[in-house]
Every structure is written in C-alpha cells, then in structure tokens.
C-alpha cells in the first residue's frame, strides 16, 4: 500500500542526520518552520530545482541524487561566506517507492550531517520526479561576499580542479555511476559530478579574511567569471595555462579537450573569488588539506575578458538554462 504524505515524511525525512541540531528552530510538524537569528546577522537563502530528464537522467542512483541535490545548494551558501543553517525540500514523486525514498534520504542525510544542516520543512506531491531544495545560511549583517566587489588589481583564484563534471557528462547521460564506471578515470569524474564538495569552510574563511568578490562555478569559469566582471564593472586577464585541470580528466580526454571543459563546462561547484593583490593569500593548515586554490588571472580596468598570454578576447561562454 502506498504511503500517505505524513507517513512518508515521518518514515524517511524526520530522522537522525536530517533533524536540525539548533535549539531555537521549530522544524517539521507545524504549518511553518520558525527560525531565530542572532543580532546583527542576515539570512542567506538559495533555491534550486532539479527535474528528471532535464537535470539528471532517469533511473539515477537516488542516494547520489540526494547528496548532489543538497550539495549544489550548499555551494551557493559557500560562495557568499554563509554558515549553513537549515533547508527545506519540495519533492514531487510519480509514486512512493520505499526503496527509492530510503536511498534518497540516505544521500541527503550523509551530507546534511557533515555540515550540521537540518531539514525543517517542505512539501511532497505526486507527479514527474522533481526535487526542489531551498537552503538557509547565516552571516554577519552587511558582510556577505557578493559579485560586485572586485577591484582593479585584484587577483582571481579558483578552488579545486575544473572541468571534471563536464567530462563525466557522457557517462552520466548513459546512466552510469562511480561504481559501474569502465575506468578509474571515469569513476573519479562521476564521483566529482555526483558528489561535488561545497566549499563551506573556505567561503567562511574568505569572508572573514578579505576576499572582495566570489561566486560558485556552476555554468563554466568563463561565463561565471563574466558575472563578477559585469557586476563589478571591471575587466580581467585570464592565464589559461594556469587553470587547474585534474590528471584524470587530462588522461581521459587529452590536455586540449580537458582545458576546454575547464573553461566552459558546468557543474563543478568550485569557488571563483577575487583577492587583493597587496595581501598575500595564505590559507591556514586546517583548510589546505581539503582546499586546493590556484591564481588564474587579474582584474583590470579594461572591459571584457582577455587571454593574458595573447591579449585576445575570450568569449564568456556559459551553460544556458533556456
């Protein structure tokens, strides 16, 4: 017998790993969630919707899907330097499949536990499989990292390695996952696609220590960096040879194709940020092990984005949702 809405919520989503650890939050069980903020704090919010057949393939591993759906939202909080607070879930299901729901909630709970972010409400309904997650984070009032703060002379940095998720896309579309990949390189790229790393600790450190602008790379470095340039009314020189590419992506596709995907491929959810030139960027040891950062360019007074080595203009290509 199919579960009703309230049994579904109680059985799969009101569970350890997803419950809020905050004492001043009223979550699942009432008409609204109630949140309390400390004085001089702001609430940062972000919402993403994933539709089966558009944003993920049919018969996708539900555990990987649950992890990824939360990760891409937490990455938005990281980009602004926010501390994760809570999230809500809107879930449209063709049917209430117990095995699918258990696996999906396992994936959610795994990442939620890492970042101590609780599920505090949402909605379930029947229809084509669609997942909407809204995350909330907190940060000091008026201090959020935004796209409009880059200044002439600032250095441009990125975290991690770029292009891996785009390199995994052909296998993703075939319904493959990390466990059934044909090569170690493909397994690595698929892991990067389905389990991106929200750079939460890095984002908070950048906020506290003087970064001037930031965003997460969801639609490709060239396109997303273009958003910073437009919002800040500046230009940039990008050193293409410095853009970090993983050995797995390069080994699978060759250096030229890997470099292309690192510049224009989406779904990496790494941070791109600007940092004052006169201030040395030195991450603490607690962040160095998990956060590889690379300087890839410089903010200029000229409009547009150019290749630092040739002076040629670069087209701000990005994934288009419509």
Residue pairs with C-beta under 8 A, 6 or more apart in sequence:
2 95
2 96
3 11
3 96
3 98
5 124
8 96
8 101
8 124
9 28
9 124
11 98
11 101
12 101
12 102
12 104
12 105
13 28
13 89
13 105
13 108
13 119
13 122
14 28
14 29
15 105
15 109
16 109
17 108
17 109
17 110
17 112
17 113
18 105
18 108
18 109
18 112
18 118
18 119
19 27
19 118
19 119
20 27
20 86
20 118
20 119
20 120
21 116
21 118
22 85
22 86
22 118
24 35
24 36
25 33
25 34
25 35
25 36
25 86
25 118
25 120
26 33
26 34
26 120
27 33
27 86
27 118
27 119
27 120
27 121
28 119
28 120
28 121
32 121
33 86
33 88
33 120
33 121
35 43
35 85
35 86
35 120
35 136
37 43
37 138
38 138
40 140
40 141
41 138
41 139
41 140
41 141
42 138
42 139
42 140
42 141
42 142
42 144
43 85
43 136
43 137
43 138
44 77
44 80
44 82
44 136
44 137
44 138
44 139
44 144
45 134
45 135
45 136
45 137
46 73
46 76
46 77
46 134
46 135
47 73
47 132
47 133
47 134
47 135
48 69
48 72
48 73
48 76
48 132
48 133
49 55
49 90
49 130
49 131
49 132
50 56
50 65
50 69
50 130
50 131
50 132
51 128
51 129
51 130
52 58
52 60
52 128
52 129
52 130
53 128
56 65
56 68
56 172
57 172
57 173
57 174
57 175
58 175
59 175
60 175
61 103
61 177
61 194
62 100
62 101
62 103
62 104
62 107
63 103
63 104
63 106
63 107
63 110
64 107
64 177
64 178
64 194
64 195
65 104
65 107
65 131
65 194
66 103
66 104
66 105
66 106
66 107
66 108
66 109
66 110
67 107
67 108
67 110
67 111
67 194
67 195
68 107
68 193
68 194
68 195
68 196
69 107
69 108
69 131
69 133
70 87
70 107
70 108
70 111
70 112
70 117
70 133
70 135
71 111
71 195
71 196
71 197
71 198
71 269
72 196
72 218
72 267
72 269
73 87
73 133
73 134
73 135
74 84
74 111
74 115
74 117
74 135
74 198
74 200
75 196
75 198
75 199
75 216
75 218
75 269
76 135
76 216
77 83
77 84
77 135
77 137
77 198
77 200
77 203
78 198
78 199
78 200
78 202
78 203
78 204
78 216
78 271
79 145
79 203
79 214
79 215
79 216
79 271
80 137
80 139
80 144
80 145
80 146
80 203
80 207
80 214
81 139
81 143
81 144
81 145
81 203
81 204
81 206
81 207
81 208
81 211
81 214
82 137
82 138
82 139
82 144
82 203
82 204
83 137
83 138
83 139
83 200
83 204
84 115
84 116
84 117
84 135
84 136
84 137
84 200
85 117
85 135
85 136
85 137
85 138
86 117
86 118
86 119
86 120
86 135
86 136
87 112
87 117
87 118
87 119
87 120
87 133
87 134
87 135
87 136
88 119
88 120
88 121
88 122
88 133
88 134
89 108
89 119
89 121
89 122
89 123
89 131
89 132
89 133
90 122
90 123
90 124
90 130
90 131
90 132
90 133
90 134
91 122
91 123
91 124
91 125
91 130
91 131
91 132
92 124
92 125
92 126
92 127
92 128
92 129
92 130
92 131
93 101
93 124
93 125
93 126
93 127
93 129
94 126
94 127
94 128
94 129
95 126
108 119
111 198
112 118
112 119
115 198
115 200
117 135
139 207
140 207
143 207
144 207
145 203
145 206
145 207
145 211
145 213
145 214
145 273
146 213
146 214
146 231
147 213
147 214
147 215
147 227
147 228
147 231
147 232
148 213
148 231
148 232
149 212
149 213
149 232
149 274
150 212
150 213
150 228
150 229
150 231
150 232
150 234
150 274
150 299
151 212
151 232
151 234
151 274
151 276
151 299
152 234
152 299
152 300
152 301
153 276
153 277
153 278
153 298
153 299
154 212
154 213
154 274
154 275
154 276
154 277
154 298
154 299
155 274
155 275
155 276
155 277
155 281
155 295
155 297
155 298
155 299
156 225
156 236
156 238
156 272
156 273
156 274
156 295
156 296
156 297
156 298
156 299
157 271
157 272
157 273
157 274
157 275
157 281
157 293
157 294
157 295
157 296
158 217
158 221
158 243
158 244
158 270
158 271
158 272
158 273
158 293
158 294
158 296
159 199
159 202
159 270
159 271
159 291
159 292
159 293
160 197
160 199
160 244
160 268
160 270
160 291
160 292
161 244
161 245
161 246
161 249
161 262
161 270
161 292
162 217
162 221
162 243
162 244
162 245
162 261
162 262
162 263
162 265
162 268
162 270
163 245
163 246
163 249
163 258
163 259
163 260
163 261
163 262
163 263
163 265
163 268
164 188
164 189
164 192
164 193
164 246
164 248
164 249
164 268
165 189
165 192
165 193
165 196
165 265
165 266
165 267
165 268
165 269
166 220
166 261
166 264
166 265
166 266
166 267
166 268
167 189
167 249
167 252
167 253
167 258
167 261
167 265
168 186
168 189
168 190
168 192
168 193
169 193
169 265
169 267
171 181
171 186
171 189
171 190
172 190
172 193
172 194
176 186
176 190
177 190
177 194
178 187
178 188
178 190
178 191
178 194
179 187
181 187
181 190
183 252
184 248
185 248
185 249
185 251
185 252
186 252
188 246
188 248
189 248
189 249
189 252
192 246
192 268
193 267
196 267
196 268
196 269
197 269
197 290
198 269
199 216
199 270
199 271
199 291
201 286
201 287
201 290
201 291
202 271
202 283
202 287
202 291
202 293
203 214
203 271
205 283
205 284
205 287
206 214
206 271
206 273
206 275
210 275
210 276
210 279
211 273
211 274
211 275
212 273
212 274
212 275
212 276
213 228
213 231
213 232
213 273
213 274
214 271
214 272
214 273
214 274
215 224
215 227
215 228
215 271
215 272
215 273
216 224
216 269
216 270
216 271
216 272
217 224
217 266
217 268
217 269
217 270
217 271
217 272
218 224
218 266
218 267
218 268
218 269
218 319
219 266
219 318
219 319
220 263
220 264
220 265
220 266
220 317
220 318
220 319
221 243
221 262
221 263
221 264
221 272
221 296
222 238
222 263
222 264
222 305
222 314
222 315
222 316
222 317
222 318
223 264
223 316
223 317
223 318
223 319
224 272
224 318
225 236
225 238
225 272
225 305
225 316
226 305
226 316
226 318
228 272
228 274
229 235
229 236
229 299
229 303
229 304
229 305
229 316
232 299
234 299
234 300
234 301
234 303
235 299
235 300
235 301
235 302
235 303
235 304
235 305
235 306
236 297
236 298
236 299
236 300
236 305
236 306
237 297
237 298
237 300
237 306
237 307
237 308
238 296
238 297
238 305
238 306
238 307
238 308
238 314
239 296
239 297
239 308
239 309
240 259
240 263
240 307
240 308
240 309
241 309
242 294
242 295
242 296
242 297
243 259
243 262
243 263
243 294
243 296
244 262
244 292
244 294
244 296
245 255
245 258
245 259
245 262
246 258
249 258
249 261
249 262
250 258
252 258
253 261
263 317
264 317
264 318
266 318
266 319
274 299
275 281
277 298
281 293
281 295
283 291
283 293
297 308
298 308
304 313
305 313
305 314
305 316
306 312
306 313
306 314
307 313
307 314
